[in-house]
Amino acid sequence: MAPMTNYDFSQLSPHDFELMCRDLLQEEEGLRLESFKSGKDGGIDFRHATAGVTTIVQCKRFVETGYSGLLRDLRHEAAKVQRLAPQRYILMTAASLSPANKDEIVGVIGPQFLTTSDIFGRSELNGLLGRHPEVERAHYKLWLASINVLEAVLHNDILLQSGFQVEKIHREMRRYVQGSAYPRAMEALDTRGVVILSGLPGVGKTTLADLILYEHLARGFEPVVMRENFAEGKKLFQKNRPQIFYFDDFMGVTFLGDKGSARQQRDYRAIVEFIEMISTAKDKRLVLTTRDHMFQQAWGASEQLRDSGIIDHKLVIRMGDYSLHQRAEILYNHLFFSDLPLSYRDELLKDEFYFKIVKHNKFNPRLIEWLSTLRRLKGVAVDDYRAFVTTLLANPAEIWRHAYEQQISDAGRSLLLTLSSFGGRAGEALLREGFDTLHTHRVQKYGLQRRPDDYTSARKELNGAFVRPMPGDVIEFINPSVQDWLNSVVREAPENAVDLILGACRFTQLSQVWGFVLSDQGGASRDMLSRRISTLAPKIVELATAPRTVRQRDGSTAYLAPTYEQRLAKLIEIADEIRDPDALVPIERLIERILVDRKQEFCPIDDMITAMREFQESEWSALARFRSFFDKSAGELMASASKHCRSGELRSLLLFYEASSAEHPMLSSEHHPLRSELLSAYATFVRQSLSDELSECTSEGDYEELLSDLEYFHGALCVDVSAHVSRVAKALDEYREYEEQRVDQEMDSYKESARESHDDDDSIRAMFGSLGGSGSRI
């Protein structure tokens, strides 16, 4: 790595600065320096003693106040140096010093102790870093947070498309403390190409992933940030180009929904296939994060995941990965680089209160970020600060409770509830529409105050605290724990579930609420919805039958998800669970709407099969009244398949009739009542879709899945697929050959230099000594 010689060291805390100075001096002069603790030999940061010769070293950052602040501090230090009387005194500072400045410093300390050659200012420190790049590399925050790297990363045009918040990560890097998870994650990426960062909320998964992504950007990797699904990454996969793919909270924002559904199983398959695709590409990296309980739920629900080896990529982050001293560094860095007034800092220093924080069993980085951010302490007086922190430590969920209940407006609460009903992420226009509907309902129901600028003011007060803007006019929760908190709000007050449905503007919101109701967190919400179904039914009808087409500004037509058939499946599921006659009304109205649309367009195959399966598996006898509709839909499916049919749709169709028509002969039998229609659908697939699907294959798994489908069609329909199998197999062989010949573009492994760690109380006291009101050592 080329030496970087223009650091101002503002990205390093005083503690980090001391460690860098120690490492530089040890490398430059071959000294082994001894660290000193608070209260012992004041005026010394490090000491080297041999053969009766004592050298003491002081490291004084002074980035902000520069030479003037440094000189004032040294005038106080001079008496301590006189008392210690070392044979050699070394001063290292981030302040810029001229020759005249150094002469003045020698005069203050005394020429018998200090020479100008033992004064290392900003330029001298940069020179040492140039001579010792291994020290520069070890202190990763120094070079990663440098303006040179920042500018290089920001000039990456792909970042504008990825939505990666470079400036935010650049700011937060100063607070980061490297635990054992960082080198383990980097090693996993260098050896296997994939790492899944898992752990409890707030443990630092996303921050670690952000830093890993940032470092790869500095190495020249192109970023691809996925937010909706793995198809986004698959579309942007480029051969012969170093790329790093990133998907935060990839198992879902809050819960997994219907874990046994065909759609969910396809999602699991997409996960497995994408991981396999990245694992076999030597110039690609994949970083995923997930909350551990969600990973375990998916693991239990999917045989595909259990058989895939995905667990080999999992790296669980625990607070145990941080030593006591590293915990103290996390708190120290957040306080030093925070906007907290000194009066708040001093409250944590009194009686060494910071020990209660770093030794608490519920310590985590998110909690520390919260208690060290001034805007999140609105309404907390200085005298109440320690009590507030104690409450947060006892129950970290209070992080959001305090702000939700005491710091934001009714409009802000309406906006948070609205965003939660969209799964924690929505476009600005849709969010505003949803807010208007829900807030109007809540204003009328609870007698709240209403102002014309409620949405604008709510967005402003929540920005940066609960929500954040993303590229493409998208708003999302600042982290998934906000959704978790709002789920607890609904669980504790189930009437909120009713409000969310009555105040919804999209069917997707109803699906989101219903998914929560059926989850382990649903609590009393199910009973509440059952009791209020007569009130809810008209709104559900409105949402279910709402038009799917939207006219775009350019005159084109867009379709809103979900399809009517997907909505029908959800309504059957709801009715089968609630079992109240009022729950049948939305199904009746939606079927009427579907029948109208069927006169103009064919039904979507996969979605109609999902609805038919939901109907067949339902247990409430009252749903039998819709049997004639589903019987008629069999013919609709065949008509649709004869016009357009992809391999996945055809396989779903065959599997459905194979499972639901046990009384009929095998599909391959000449006497099967649907044989001619199924053969027509197969012919449509071969004629219209096979070539396209083959050209879309981007991984070995894609080719193998297409081959598997063809073999299944051969067995189910007795059709000759040999020519098509040969064609796909040949393309697969070419792909494998290409993969074997790819140039290995792996970058050098991240090498961590050994750093001393002192897990004792005295070293922590010494660290926090620089945070006092005097600020003498900054």
C-alpha positions in Angstrom: 0.0 0.0 0.0 1.4 3.4 -0.9 2.3 5.5 2.1 -0.2 8.2 3.1 1.6 11.2 4.5 -1.1 13.8 5.1 -3.1 12.6 8.1 -4.4 15.2 10.6 -5.2 12.3 13.0 -8.7 13.7 13.9 -10.1 10.3 13.1 -8.3 8.8 16.1 -9.4 9.3 19.7 -6.7 10.2 22.3 -6.5 6.5 23.2 -6.1 5.4 19.6 -3.5 8.1 19.0 -1.5 6.9 22.0 -1.4 3.3 20.7 -0.4 4.5 17.2 2.5 6.6 18.7 3.6 3.6 20.8 3.7 1.3 17.8 5.5 3.8 15.6 8.2 4.5 18.2 8.7 0.8 19.0 9.2 0.1 15.2 11.4 3.2 14.6 13.8 2.8 17.6 13.3 -0.9 18.5 12.1 0.0 22.0 9.7 -2.0 24.0 7.6 0.6 25.8 5.9 0.0 29.1 2.4 1.6 29.5 1.6 3.5 32.7 -1.7 3.6 34.4 -3.7 6.5 36.0 -2.3 7.6 39.3 1.2 6.3 38.8 4.1 8.5 37.7 1.8 11.3 36.5 3.1 12.8 33.3 4.0 9.5 31.6 2.2 7.7 28.9 5.0 5.2 28.1 8.4 4.4 29.6 11.5 2.5 28.5 14.2 1.8 31.1 17.5 0.0 30.6 20.9 0.1 32.1 20.0 3.0 34.4 18.7 5.1 31.5 15.1 6.1 31.7 13.1 7.4 28.7 9.6 8.6 29.1 7.1 9.3 26.3 4.1 11.5 26.3 1.5 11.5 23.5 -0.6 14.6 23.3 -3.2 14.7 20.5 -4.3 18.3 20.4 -5.9 18.2 17.0 -8.6 20.8 17.7 -6.6 23.4 19.7 -3.3 22.9 18.0 0.0 24.4 19.1 -1.5 27.0 21.4 -3.4 24.4 23.4 -0.4 22.1 23.5 1.9 24.8 24.8 -0.6 25.7 27.6 -0.7 22.0 28.6 3.1 21.6 28.5 3.6 24.5 30.9 1.6 22.5 33.5 3.5 19.3 32.6 7.0 20.8 33.0 7.0 20.5 36.8 6.2 16.8 36.5 9.0 16.3 34.1 11.4 18.1 36.5 10.3 15.8 39.3 10.7 12.6 37.3 14.1 13.8 35.8 14.3 11.3 33.0 17.5 10.9 30.9 15.3 11.3 27.8 11.9 12.8 27.2 10.0 12.2 23.9 6.9 14.2 22.9 4.5 13.0 20.2 1.6 15.2 19.1 -0.8 15.7 16.2 -0.3 19.4 16.3 1.6 21.0 13.4 4.9 22.4 14.7 7.4 24.8 13.1 11.1 24.8 14.1 10.4 27.9 16.3 7.6 26.0 18.0 9.9 23.1 18.8 12.5 25.5 20.2 9.9 27.1 22.5 8.7 23.6 23.7 12.3 22.7 24.5 12.6 25.9 26.5 9.4 25.0 28.5 10.4 21.4 29.3 14.1 21.9 29.6 17.0 21.1 27.2 18.5 18.7 29.8 15.4 16.4 29.1 14.2 17.3 25.6 15.8 17.9 22.3 14.1 19.1 19.1 14.9 15.7 17.5 12.7 14.0 20.1 9.7 16.2 19.3 7.4 14.5 16.8 4.7 16.8 15.4 2.1 16.1 12.7 4.6 16.0 9.8 7.1 13.8 11.7 4.3 11.3 12.5 3.3 11.2 8.9 6.9 10.5 8.0 7.1 7.6 10.4 3.9 6.2 9.0 5.5 6.3 5.5 8.5 4.4 6.8 6.4 1.9 8.7 3.4 1.0 6.5 2.7 -2.1 8.7 1.8 0.3 11.5 -0.4 2.4 9.2 -2.1 -0.8 8.1 -2.6 -2.1 11.6 -4.3 1.2 12.6 -7.0 0.7 10.0 -9.2 3.6 11.2 -6.3 5.9 10.3 -6.1 5.1 6.6 -9.7 3.9 6.0 -11.0 7.2 7.4 -8.5 9.3 5.5 -9.7 11.9 3.0 -7.7 10.1 0.3 -9.6 6.8 0.7 -12.9 8.7 1.2 -12.5 10.6 -2.1 -11.5 7.4 -3.9 -14.6 5.6 -2.6 -16.9 8.5 -3.4 -15.7 8.6 -7.0 -17.1 5.1 -7.4 -20.1 5.8 -9.6 -21.7 2.5 -8.6 -22.2 3.9 -5.1 -24.9 6.2 -6.4 -26.9 3.1 -7.4 -26.1 1.0 -4.4 -27.3 3.4 -1.7 -24.3 2.8 0.5 -24.0 5.7 2.9 -20.3 6.4 2.6 -20.2 9.6 4.6 -22.1 8.0 7.4 -19.8 5.1 7.7 -16.8 7.4 7.4 -18.1 9.4 10.4 -18.9 6.3 12.5 -15.6 4.6 11.8 -14.0 6.8 14.5 -16.1 5.2 17.1 -15.6 1.6 16.0 -13.6 -0.8 18.2 -12.3 -4.0 16.5 -13.3 -7.1 18.4 -12.4 -10.7 17.4 -15.3 -10.8 14.9 -13.6 -8.4 12.4 -10.6 -10.6 11.6 -12.7 -13.7 11.6 -15.2 -12.2 9.1 -12.3 -11.0 6.8 -10.8 -14.4 6.9 -14.1 -16.0 6.0 -14.5 -13.7 3.0 -10.9 -14.3 1.8 -11.2 -18.1 2.1 -14.8 -18.8 1.2 -16.1 -15.5 -0.3 -19.2 -15.4 1.9 -19.9 -14.5 5.5 -23.3 -14.4 7.3 -23.0 -12.1 10.4 -25.6 -13.2 12.9 -26.4 -12.2 16.5 -28.7 -10.4 18.8 -30.1 -7.0 18.0 -27.7 -4.2 18.8 -24.5 -6.3 19.0 -22.9 -4.5 16.0 -23.7 -6.7 13.0 -24.6 -3.9 10.6 -21.7 -1.7 11.7 -19.2 -4.5 11.1 -20.8 -5.3 7.7 -20.6 -1.6 6.8 -16.9 -1.4 7.6 -16.1 -4.6 5.8 -17.9 -3.3 2.7 -16.1 0.1 3.1 -12.7 -1.6 3.2 -13.4 -3.6 0.1 -14.4 -0.4 -1.7 -11.0 1.0 -0.7 -9.5 -2.2 -2.3 -11.2 -1.5 -5.6 -14.3 -3.8 -5.3 -17.5 -2.6 -6.8 -20.4 -2.6 -4.3 -23.8 -4.1 -4.9 -26.3 -3.4 -2.1 -29.4 -5.6 -2.2 -32.5 -4.4 -0.4 -35.5 -6.4 -1.7 -34.2 -9.8 -2.8 -31.3 -11.7 -4.3 -32.6 -11.1 -7.8 -31.1 -7.6 -7.5 -27.7 -9.0 -7.0 -28.0 -11.6 -9.7 -29.0 -8.9 -12.2 -25.9 -6.9 -11.4 -23.4 -9.8 -11.3 -20.6 -9.0 -13.7 -17.9 -11.5 -14.7 -14.2 -10.5 -14.5 -15.0 -7.7 -12.2 -14.2 -7.6 -8.4 -17.6 -7.1 -6.7 -18.8 -7.2 -3.1 -22.5 -7.9 -2.5 -24.2 -6.8 0.7 -27.7 -7.6 2.1 -28.5 -6.3 5.5 -31.1 -8.2 7.5 -31.5 -10.6 4.6 -33.9 -13.0 6.4 -36.5 -10.2 6.6 -37.3 -7.1 8.6 -39.2 -8.7 11.4 -40.5 -12.2 10.8 -40.6 -14.8 8.1 -44.3 -15.0 7.4 -45.7 -18.3 6.0 -42.5 -20.3 6.4 -44.0 -23.4 4.6 -45.4 -21.6 1.6 -44.2 -22.4 -1.9 -43.2 -18.7 -2.3 -41.2 -18.8 0.9 -39.4 -22.0 -0.2 -38.5 -20.3 -3.5 -37.0 -17.5 -1.5 -34.9 -20.0 0.4 -33.8 -21.6 -2.8 -32.8 -18.1 -4.1 -30.6 -17.6 -1.0 -28.9 -20.9 -1.5 -28.3 -20.4 -5.2 -26.9 -16.9 -4.8 -24.5 -18.0 -2.0 -23.3 -20.9 -4.3 -22.8 -18.5 -7.2 -20.6 -16.2 -5.1 -18.7 -19.0 -3.4 -17.5 -20.3 -6.8 -16.4 -16.9 -8.1 -13.0 -15.9 -6.8 -13.4 -12.2 -7.4 -16.7 -11.9 -5.6 -17.6 -11.4 -1.9 -21.0 -11.6 -0.1 -21.7 -10.1 3.3 -25.1 -10.9 4.9 -26.5 -9.9 8.2 -29.4 -11.5 10.1 -30.7 -11.7 13.6 -29.9 -15.0 15.0 -33.4 -16.0 16.0 -34.6 -15.4 12.5 -31.8 -17.5 11.0 -32.9 -20.3 13.4 -36.5 -20.0 12.3 -35.6 -20.3 8.6 -33.2 -23.2 9.4 -36.0 -25.1 11.0 -38.5 -24.3 8.2 -36.4 -25.2 5.2 -34.8 -28.5 4.4 -33.1 -26.7 1.5 -31.2 -24.5 3.9 -30.3 -27.4 6.2 -28.9 -29.4 3.2 -27.1 -26.4 1.6 -24.2 -26.0 3.9 -25.2 -22.4 4.5 -24.5 -22.7 8.2 -20.8 -23.0 7.4 -20.8 -19.3 6.4 -22.5 -18.2 9.6 -20.4 -16.1 12.1 -22.3 -15.4 15.3 -21.3 -12.0 16.9 -21.6 -12.0 20.7 -20.7 -9.4 23.2 -18.3 -12.0 24.5 -16.2 -11.2 21.4 -15.4 -7.9 23.1 -13.0 -7.9 26.1 -13.7 -5.6 29.0 -11.1 -3.2 27.8 -12.7 -3.2 24.3 -16.1 -2.5 25.8 -14.6 0.5 27.6 -13.1 1.6 24.3 -16.5 1.5 22.7 -18.0 3.7 25.4 -14.9 6.0 25.4 -14.9 6.5 21.6 -18.7 7.2 21.5 -18.3 9.8 24.3 -15.2 11.4 22.9 -16.7 11.9 19.4 -20.2 12.7 20.6 -22.0 16.0 20.8 -22.7 15.6 24.5 -21.9 18.6 26.6 -19.1 18.1 29.2 -21.6 18.2 32.0 -23.2 14.9 30.7 -19.8 13.3 30.2 -18.8 14.3 33.7 -21.8 12.5 35.1 -20.5 9.2 33.8 -17.0 9.9 35.2 -18.3 10.7 38.7 -17.7 7.8 41.1 -16.4 5.8 38.0 -20.0 5.3 36.9 -18.7 4.2 33.5 -17.6 0.9 35.1 -21.3 0.1 35.7 -21.9 0.5 32.0 -19.0 -1.5 30.5 -19.5 -4.3 33.0 -23.3 -4.6 32.6 -24.5 -7.8 31.2 -26.8 -6.0 28.7 -24.0 -3.8 27.3 -24.1 -3.5 23.5 -22.9 -0.9 21.0 -26.4 0.2 20.0 -27.2 1.1 23.6 -23.9 3.0 23.8 -24.7 5.0 20.7 -28.1 5.9 22.1 -26.9 7.1 25.5 -24.1 9.2 23.9 -26.3 11.1 21.4 -27.6 14.4 22.6 -30.7 14.6 20.4 -31.8 11.3 21.9 -31.6 12.7 25.4 -34.2 15.3 24.8 -36.0 16.0 28.1 -33.3 14.2 30.2 -31.7 16.7 32.6 -28.1 16.4 33.5 -29.0 15.4 37.1 -31.2 12.6 35.7 -28.7 11.3 33.2 -27.3 8.5 35.3 -30.7 7.3 36.3 -31.8 7.3 32.7 -28.7 5.3 31.7 -29.4 2.8 34.5 -33.0 2.3 33.2 -31.7 1.7 29.7 -29.3 -0.9 31.0 -32.0 -2.7 32.9 -34.3 -2.8 29.8 -32.7 -1.8 26.5 -36.2 -1.8 24.8 -36.7 1.5 26.8 -34.4 3.1 24.2 -37.3 3.3 21.8 -40.1 3.5 24.5 -38.7 6.8 25.9 -38.5 8.5 22.5 -41.8 7.0 21.2 -43.9 7.9 24.2 -42.3 11.2 25.4 -40.2 12.8 22.6 -42.3 12.6 19.4 -45.7 13.9 18.3 -48.9 12.1 17.6 -48.1 12.6 13.9 -44.7 11.0 14.5 -46.3 8.0 16.1 -48.7 7.7 13.1 -45.8 7.8 10.7 -43.9 5.1 12.6 -47.0 2.9 12.7 -47.5 3.5 9.0 -44.0 2.6 8.1 -44.2 -0.6 10.2 -47.3 -1.7 8.3 -45.1 -1.5 5.1 -42.5 -3.8 6.7 -40.2 -0.9 7.7 -39.5 0.4 4.2 -41.5 2.4 1.7 -41.2 5.0 -1.0 -41.8 8.5 0.0 -45.0 9.0 -2.0 -46.5 5.7 -0.7 -45.5 6.5 2.8 -47.2 9.9 2.6 -50.4 8.2 1.2 -50.4 5.6 4.0 -49.7 8.3 6.7 -52.6 10.4 5.5 -55.0 7.5 5.7 -53.9 6.2 9.1 -53.4 9.6 10.7 -56.8 10.7 9.6 -58.3 7.6 11.2 -56.4 8.0 14.4 -57.2 11.8 14.6 -60.9 11.0 14.3 -60.9 8.0 16.7 -58.7 9.4 19.4 -59.5 13.2 19.1 -55.9 14.1 18.2 -54.8 17.5 17.0 -54.4 17.8 13.2 -52.2 20.3 11.3 -51.7 20.7 7.5 -47.9 20.0 7.9 -48.2 16.9 10.1 -46.4 14.7 7.6 -43.6 17.1 6.9 -43.0 17.8 10.6 -43.2 14.1 11.5 -40.6 13.2 8.8 -38.3 15.9 10.1 -38.6 14.9 13.8 -38.1 11.2 13.0 -35.2 11.6 10.6 -31.9 10.2 12.0 -33.6 9.0 15.2 -36.1 6.5 13.9 -35.9 6.6 10.1 -33.4 7.4 7.4 -33.8 8.4 3.8 -32.4 6.1 1.1 -31.7 6.5 -2.6 -34.8 6.5 -4.8 -37.0 8.5 -2.4 -37.2 5.5 -0.1 -37.6 5.8 3.7 -36.7 3.0 6.0 -36.3 2.4 9.8 -32.8 3.3 11.0 -32.4 -0.3 12.1 -34.6 -3.4 12.4 -35.0 -3.0 16.2 -37.4 -0.1 15.6 -39.8 -2.6 13.9 -39.4 -4.9 16.8 -40.3 -2.2 19.2 -43.4 -1.2 17.2 -44.4 -4.9 17.2 -44.3 -4.7 21.0 -46.5 -1.6 20.8 -49.1 -3.5 18.9 -48.7 -6.6 21.1 -49.2 -4.5 24.3 -52.2 -2.6 22.8 -53.9 -4.9 20.2 -56.3 -2.1 19.2 -53.4 -0.8 17.2 -53.8 -3.8 14.9 -57.3 -2.8 14.2 -56.2 0.8 13.5 -53.5 -0.3 11.1 -56.0 -2.2 9.0 -58.7 0.5 9.1 -56.1 3.1 8.3 -54.4 1.1 5.5 -54.2 2.2 1.9 -52.7 -1.0 0.4 -53.4 -4.7 0.7 -49.7 -5.3 1.5 -50.4 -3.5 4.8 -53.1 -6.0 5.7 -50.8 -8.9 4.8 -48.1 -7.4 7.0 -50.4 -7.0 10.0 -51.8 -10.5 9.5 -48.3 -12.0 9.4 -47.6 -10.3 12.7 -50.9 -11.6 14.2 -49.9 -15.2 13.3 -46.4 -14.8 14.6 -45.1 -15.7 18.1 -45.3 -11.9 18.8 -49.0 -11.6 17.9 -50.3 -11.9 21.4 -53.9 -10.9 21.8 -54.1 -9.4 18.3 -55.7 -12.4 16.7 -58.6 -12.4 19.2 -59.0 -8.6 18.8 -59.3 -8.9 15.0 -61.7 -11.8 15.4 -64.0 -9.7 17.6 -63.8 -6.7 15.2 -64.2 -8.6 11.9 -67.6 -7.1 11.2 -66.1 -3.6 11.4 -63.0 -4.6 9.5 -64.7 -6.5 6.6 -65.7 -3.4 4.5 -62.1 -2.1 4.7 -60.7 -5.5 3.8 -63.1 -5.5 0.8 -61.8 -2.1 -0.3 -58.2 -3.2 0.0 -58.7 -6.5 -1.7 -60.6 -5.2 -4.7 -58.6 -2.0 -5.2 -57.3 -1.6 -8.8 -53.9 -3.0 -9.5 -53.1 -0.8 -12.5 -51.5 2.7 -12.0 -51.0 5.1 -14.9 -47.4 6.4 -15.0 -46.4 9.9 -15.9 -44.9 8.6 -19.2 -48.3 7.1 -20.2 -47.3 3.5 -19.4 -49.1 1.2 -17.0 -47.7 -0.2 -13.8 -49.1 -3.1 -11.7 -49.4 -2.9 -8.0 -48.5 -6.0 -6.0 -49.9 -8.4 -4.9 -52.0 -9.9 -7.6 -55.7 -10.6 -7.0 -54.9 -14.3 -6.8 -52.3 -13.6 -4.1 -54.8 -11.5 -2.2 -57.4 -14.3 -2.5 -55.0 -16.8 -0.9 -54.4 -14.4 2.0 -58.2 -13.8 2.5 -58.8 -17.6 2.6 -56.1 -18.0 5.2 -57.6 -15.2 7.3 -61.1 -16.6 7.0 -59.9 -20.1 7.9 -58.3 -18.8 11.0 -61.1 -16.4 12.2 -64.1 -18.6 11.1 -66.7 -15.8 11.2 -69.3 -15.4 8.4 -68.2 -11.7 8.0 -64.8 -13.0 6.9 -66.4 -14.5 3.8 -67.6 -11.2 2.4 -64.2 -10.0 1.2 -63.6 -13.3 -0.5 -67.0 -13.1 -2.4 -66.3 -9.5 -3.5 -62.7 -10.3 -4.6 -63.9 -13.4 -6.6 -66.4 -11.1 -8.4 -63.5 -8.8 -9.3 -61.3 -11.6 -10.5 -64.1 -13.0 -12.8 -64.4 -9.6 -14.4 -60.6 -9.4 -15.0 -60.6 -13.0 -16.4 -62.6 -11.8 -19.4 -59.6 -9.6 -20.5 -56.5 -11.4 -19.3 -55.2 -14.8 -18.2 -54.6 -15.7 -14.6 -51.0 -15.8 -13.2 -50.1 -19.5 -12.9 -48.1 -19.6 -9.7 -50.4 -17.2 -7.8 -53.5 -19.0 -8.8 -52.0 -22.3 -7.7 -51.1 -20.8 -4.4 -54.8 -19.7 -3.9 -56.1 -23.1 -5.0 -53.7 -24.9 -2.5 -54.8 -22.5 0.3 -58.4 -23.4 -0.5 -57.8 -27.2 -0.6 -55.9 -27.1 2.7 -58.5 -25.0 4.5 -60.5 -26.7 7.2 -63.5 -24.4 7.6 -66.5 -26.0 6.0 -68.1 -22.6 5.2 -65.4 -22.0 2.5 -66.8 -24.9 0.4 -69.2 -22.3 -1.1 -66.3 -21.2 -3.3 -65.6 -24.6 -4.8 -67.2 -23.9 -8.1 -64.9 -20.9 -8.7 -61.8 -23.0 -8.0 -63.0 -25.9 -10.2 -63.5 -23.4 -13.0 -60.0 -22.0 -12.4 -58.5 -25.3 -13.4 -59.5 -24.5 -17.0 -58.3 -20.9 -16.6 -54.9 -22.2 -15.5 -54.6 -24.4 -18.6 -55.6 -21.6 -20.9 -53.0 -19.3 -19.3 -50.3 -21.9 -19.6 -51.0 -22.5 -23.3 -50.3 -18.9 -24.0 -47.2 -18.4 -21.8 -45.4 -20.7 -19.5 -41.9 -20.8 -17.9 -40.3 -23.9 -16.6 -41.0 -23.0 -12.9 -44.6 -22.4 -13.7 -45.0 -25.6 -15.7 -43.4 -27.6 -12.9 -45.7 -26.0 -10.3 -48.7 -26.8 -12.5 -47.7 -30.4 -12.9 -46.9 -30.9 -9.3 -50.2 -29.3 -8.3 -52.3 -31.7 -10.5 -50.1 -34.6 -9.5 -50.9 -34.0 -5.9 -54.5 -32.9 -6.1 -55.8 -35.5 -8.7 -55.0 -38.8 -7.0 -58.2 -40.3 -8.4 -57.0 -39.7 -12.0 -54.3 -41.7 -13.8 -50.7 -40.6 -13.9 -50.1 -37.4 -15.8 -48.2 -39.4 -18.4 -51.2 -41.6 -19.1 -53.0 -41.1 -22.4 -56.2 -41.2 -20.5 -55.4 -38.3 -18.1 -58.2 -35.7 -18.6 -55.7 -32.8 -18.8 -53.0 -34.5 -20.8 -53.5 -32.5 -24.0 -53.6 -29.2 -22.2 -50.5 -30.1 -20.2 -48.7 -31.1 -23.4 -49.7 -27.8 -24.9 -48.3 -25.9 -21.9 -45.0 -27.9 -22.3 -44.8 -27.0 -26.0 -45.4 -23.3 -25.1 -42.5 -23.4 -22.6 -40.1 -25.0 -25.2 -41.2 -22.5 -27.9 -41.3 -19.3 -25.9 -39.2 -19.6 -22.8 -36.5 -22.2 -22.9 -34.0 -20.1 -24.8 -34.6 -17.1 -22.6 -34.2 -19.1 -19.4 -31.0 -20.6 -20.7 -29.5 -17.2 -21.5 -30.5 -16.0 -18.0 -28.5 -18.7 -16.2 -25.7 -17.1 -14.2 -24.7 -19.9 -11.9 -24.1 -23.6 -11.9 -27.3 -23.9 -9.8 -29.3 -22.2 -12.5 -28.2 -24.7 -15.2 -28.8 -27.6 -12.9 -32.3 -26.5 -11.9 -33.2 -26.1 -15.6 -31.9 -29.6 -16.3 -33.9 -31.0 -13.3 -37.0 -29.4 -14.7 -36.5 -31.0 -18.1 -35.9 -34.4 -16.5 -39.1 -34.0 -14.5 -41.1 -33.0 -17.6 -39.8 -36.2 -19.3 -41.0 -38.4 -16.4 -44.3 -36.6 -15.9 -45.4 -36.2 -19.5 -43.4 -38.9 -21.4 -41.9 -36.2 -23.7 -38.5 -36.5 -25.4 -36.3 -33.9 -23.8 -32.9 -35.3 -24.9 -32.1 -32.5 -27.4 -33.0 -29.8 -24.8 -31.0 -31.6 -22.1 -28.0 -31.8 -24.4 -28.2 -28.1 -25.2 -28.4 -27.1 -21.5 -25.7 -29.6 -20.5 -23.3 -28.1 -23.2 -23.9 -24.6 -21.9 -23.2 -25.9 -18.3 -19.9 -27.4 -19.4 -18.9 -24.2 -21.1 -19.8 -22.3 -17.9 -17.7 -24.7 -15.8 -14.8 -24.4 -18.1 -14.9 -20.6 -18.0 -15.0 -20.7 -14.2 -11.9 -22.9 -14.0 -10.0 -20.5 -16.2 -10.9 -17.3 -14.4 -8.0 -15.2 -13.2 -7.6 -15.2 -9.4 -8.2 -11.6 -8.5 -8.2 -12.1 -4.7 -6.9 -9.1 -2.9 -4.3 -9.4 -0.1 -5.6 -10.8 3.2 -6.2 -8.3 5.9 -3.4 -8.7 8.4 -4.0 -7.5 11.9 -1.0 -6.3 13.8 -0.8 -7.4 17.4 -2.0 -4.9 19.8 -1.7 -5.1 23.6 -4.9 -5.3 25.5 -5.2 -4.4 29.1 -8.3 -5.8 30.7 -7.8 -4.3 34.1 -9.6 -1.5 35.8 -6.5 0.8 36.1 -6.0 0.9 32.3 -9.7 1.8 31.8 -9.4 4.5 34.4 -6.4 5.9 32.5 -8.4 5.9 29.3 -11.4 7.8 30.7 -9.1 10.3 32.5 -8.9 12.2 29.2 -12.6 12.8 29.1 -12.8 15.1 32.1 -14.0 18.7 31.9 -10.5 20.1 31.5 -10.0 18.3 28.2 -6.2 18.7 28.9 -5.1 15.8 26.7 -7.2 16.1 23.5 
